């Protein structure tokens, strides 16, 4: 039985982690913006909340 190198396993785990993070952000009503220099999370306003300006 041959095992995969750790770097290959880590490379395979990255898309799975990104998909899970995208699902959590969408369910939690968060918007993610990422570029080379920063990562920015902002909450979406809810339509049913008068204080959230949604």
C-alpha positions in Angstrom: 0.0 0.0 0.0 1.4 3.4 -1.0 0.6 6.6 0.7 0.3 10.0 -0.8 2.8 12.7 0.0 1.6 15.3 2.5 1.8 18.1 0.0 -0.5 16.3 -2.4 -3.0 15.6 0.5 -2.9 19.2 1.5 -3.5 20.3 -2.1 -6.5 18.0 -2.2 -7.9 19.4 1.0 -7.8 23.1 -0.1 -10.8 22.9 -2.5 -12.8 21.0 0.1 -12.0 23.6 2.8 -12.9 26.5 0.4 -16.2 24.9 -0.5 -17.1 24.4 3.2 -16.1 28.0 4.0 -18.2 29.3 1.1 -21.3 27.3 2.4 -20.8 28.6 5.9 -20.4 32.2 4.7 -23.5 32.0 2.6 -25.6 30.4 5.3 -24.4 33.0 7.9 -25.1 35.9 5.6 -21.5 37.1 5.3 -19.7 38.4 2.2 -16.0 37.5 1.7 -13.6 39.7 -0.3 -10.0 38.5 -0.6 -7.1 39.7 -2.7 -3.3 39.6 -2.4 -3.2 42.1 0.4 -6.2 41.6 2.6 -9.2 39.5 3.5 -12.4 41.4 4.3 -15.6 40.0 5.8 -18.8 42.0 5.9 -22.2 41.0 7.1 -25.2 41.2 4.7 -28.2 43.2 6.1 -31.3 41.2 6.7 -34.5 42.3 5.1 -36.5 41.6 8.2 -34.3 43.7 10.5 -35.2 47.4 10.6 -31.9 48.3 12.4 -29.8 46.5 9.8 -31.0 48.7 6.9 -31.8 45.7 4.8 
